[in-house]
Amino acid sequence: MSNINTNNTLLSTKEKEAISSLLELNCSNQEINLDDKYMEAIIKQLEIAENTGKIKPNSLNRLKILQYLINKSQKDGLVTCIISSSKNNICILGWSQLLVKEPLQFNIKIHEMIKQDYNGIWKNGKESLKNSTWIVYELFRRIGVKPRSRGPINDDPGKHDMLYYKEWNFINDESFKIAHKRLAIGFSYCPSKSKTTLKKNCIKQNTDNQS
């Protein structure tokens, strides 16, 4: 695994130090033990990010639920979370790489999570979603996590399904620096009010992006 020695812009220096001190309990490039202490530390960092305006409340809740699902999936033997040897190369959920041992089973769990729609955080009041996995894919993208290598072709639910991969990696590149801004409170898809031709689409996108 390659290490990218750049800073995760969602984390302040103090936040990274807090996570780094916790990561010393685990070995670099090894599976993370997602015990209660580790999970509490990650949730704390997410809440700090929300309090500083880096993450909207609804995005915070989505990330919490997603990490709990990943935690449960690891305990069930479906996934493995890996920490890189570079402590700067970690996403805000506290890992560098997510290895999916059972892509189809993990995919089913993601679908169930969205269908249950805890407190309405996924559907935002809509009865159904055109492509439910896109929401989680986009959430991953906003925290710098990108997929690599789809699961076995025999079980592939189709190219429209964005959560059928064997590997997800945190990559702190230029696209992440742009994408993570969409998590922040006050982010607008329409920085220029003069572009009235896009006003209707902008209103719709901002509505979907609220809370």
C-alpha positions in Angstrom: 0.0 0.0 0.0 1.4 3.4 -0.9 1.4 6.1 1.8 0.4 9.7 1.1 2.1 12.0 3.6 -0.3 14.9 3.3 -2.8 16.2 5.9 -6.5 15.2 6.1 -8.1 18.6 5.8 -11.1 17.5 7.8 -8.9 17.0 10.9 -7.1 19.8 12.8 -3.7 19.2 14.3 -5.1 18.4 17.8 -7.7 16.1 16.3 -5.0 14.2 14.4 -2.9 14.0 17.5 -5.8 12.6 19.4 -6.4 9.9 16.8 -2.7 9.2 16.4 -2.3 8.6 20.2 -5.1 6.1 19.9 -3.6 4.4 16.8 -0.5 3.6 18.9 -2.7 0.8 20.4 -2.8 -0.8 17.0 0.0 -1.8 14.6 0.6 0.0 11.4 -0.6 -1.7 8.2 -2.5 -4.1 10.4 -6.2 -4.7 11.1 -7.8 -2.2 13.5 -9.4 -3.5 16.6 -12.6 -1.6 16.5 -13.3 -1.8 20.2 -15.6 0.5 22.2 -12.7 2.8 23.1 -11.7 3.2 19.5 -15.2 3.8 18.4 -15.8 6.4 21.1 -12.7 8.3 19.9 -13.8 8.3 16.3 -17.3 9.5 17.2 -15.7 12.3 19.3 -13.7 13.5 16.3 -16.8 13.5 14.1 -18.6 15.6 16.7 -15.7 18.0 16.9 -15.8 18.4 13.1 -19.5 19.2 13.4 -19.0 21.7 16.1 -16.4 23.5 14.0 -18.7 23.6 11.0 -16.8 21.1 8.9 -19.6 18.6 8.9 -23.4 19.2 8.6 -25.6 17.5 11.3 -27.2 15.1 8.8 -23.8 14.2 7.4 -22.5 13.6 10.9 -25.4 11.2 11.6 -24.8 9.4 8.3 -21.1 8.9 9.1 -21.9 7.7 12.6 -24.4 5.1 11.3 -22.0 4.1 8.5 -19.1 3.5 10.9 -21.3 1.5 13.2 -22.2 -0.7 10.3 -18.6 -1.1 9.3 -17.7 -2.0 12.9 -20.5 -4.6 13.0 -19.4 -5.9 9.6 -15.9 -6.4 10.8 -17.1 -8.3 13.9 -19.1 -10.5 11.5 -16.0 -11.1 9.4 -17.3 -9.3 6.3 -14.7 -6.5 6.2 -11.3 -5.6 7.6 -10.2 -2.0 8.5 -6.5 -1.3 7.9 -4.3 1.5 9.2 -1.5 2.8 7.1 2.1 3.2 8.4 1.6 6.9 7.9 -0.6 8.3 10.6 -1.6 11.2 8.4 -3.1 8.8 5.8 -6.3 8.1 7.6 -9.9 9.1 6.9 -12.1 10.8 9.5 -13.5 7.4 10.3 -10.1 6.3 11.6 -8.9 3.9 8.9 -6.9 4.0 5.7 -8.2 1.0 3.9 -11.4 -1.0 4.0 -11.0 -4.5 2.7 -14.3 -6.2 1.9 -14.1 -10.0 2.2 -17.7 -10.5 1.3 -18.8 -7.8 -1.1 -22.3 -9.1 -1.7 -23.1 -9.5 2.0 -21.6 -6.0 2.8 -23.7 -4.6 -0.1 -26.9 -6.2 1.4 -26.1 -4.6 4.8 -25.7 -1.2 3.1 -29.1 -1.6 1.4 -30.7 -2.6 4.6 -29.2 0.4 6.4 -30.7 2.8 3.8 -34.0 1.0 3.8 -34.3 1.3 7.6 -33.6 5.0 7.2 -32.9 5.7 10.8 -34.4 9.1 11.8 -34.9 9.8 8.1 -31.2 10.6 7.6 -30.8 8.8 4.2 -34.0 9.5 2.3 -34.7 13.0 3.6 -38.4 12.5 3.5 -38.5 10.8 0.1 -40.5 7.6 -0.2 -37.8 6.0 -2.4 -34.4 6.7 -3.9 -33.5 6.2 -7.6 -30.1 4.9 -6.7 -29.8 4.3 -3.0 -26.2 3.3 -3.0 -25.1 6.5 -4.6 -25.7 8.3 -1.3 -23.2 6.2 0.5 -20.7 6.3 -2.4 -20.9 10.1 -2.4 -20.4 10.1 1.4 -17.3 8.0 1.1 -16.0 10.3 -1.7 -16.5 13.4 0.5 -14.3 11.9 3.2 -11.6 10.9 0.6 -12.5 7.2 0.3 -12.5 5.7 -3.2 -13.3 2.2 -4.4 -10.9 -0.1 -6.1 -11.7 -3.5 -7.7 -15.3 -4.7 -8.0 -16.5 -7.8 -6.3 -17.0 -11.2 -8.1 -18.8 -10.8 -11.3 -21.2 -13.7 -10.6 -22.8 -11.8 -7.7 -22.5 -8.3 -9.1 -25.9 -6.5 -8.7 -25.1 -4.3 -11.7 -23.0 -1.3 -12.6 -25.6 1.0 -11.2 -24.8 -0.3 -7.7 -22.0 1.8 -6.3 -21.3 -0.3 -3.2 -20.1 -3.6 -4.7 -16.3 -3.4 -4.3 -13.6 -5.4 -2.6 -11.5 -2.5 -1.5 -11.9 1.1 -0.5 -8.9 3.4 0.1 -8.5 6.9 1.7 -6.7 9.0 -0.9 -5.9 12.6 0.1 -5.7 14.1 -3.4 -7.0 17.2 -5.0 -10.4 15.7 -5.7 -10.8 15.1 -1.9 -9.9 18.7 -1.1 -12.8 19.8 -3.3 -15.2 17.0 -2.4 -14.9 17.4 1.4 -16.1 21.0 1.3 -19.6 19.6 0.5 -19.8 18.3 4.0 -19.4 21.7 5.5 -22.2 23.8 6.9 -23.1 26.6 4.5 -21.7 24.9 1.4 -23.5 26.1 -1.7 -23.5 24.5 -5.2 -24.4 28.0 -6.5 -21.6 30.5 -5.6 -22.7 32.9 -8.3 -26.2 34.2 -8.1 -25.8 35.8 -11.6 -26.0 32.4 -13.2 -29.8 32.4 -13.2 -30.1 29.7 -15.9 -28.9 27.2 -13.3 -31.1 28.6 -10.5 -33.7 25.8 -10.5 -31.1 23.0 -10.4 -29.2 24.8 -7.7 -32.2 25.1 -5.5 -32.9 21.4 -5.9 -29.2 20.5 -5.1 -29.1 22.7 -2.1 -32.3 21.3 -0.8 -30.8 17.8 -1.1 -27.7 19.0 0.6 -29.4 20.5 3.7 -28.9 19.5 7.4 
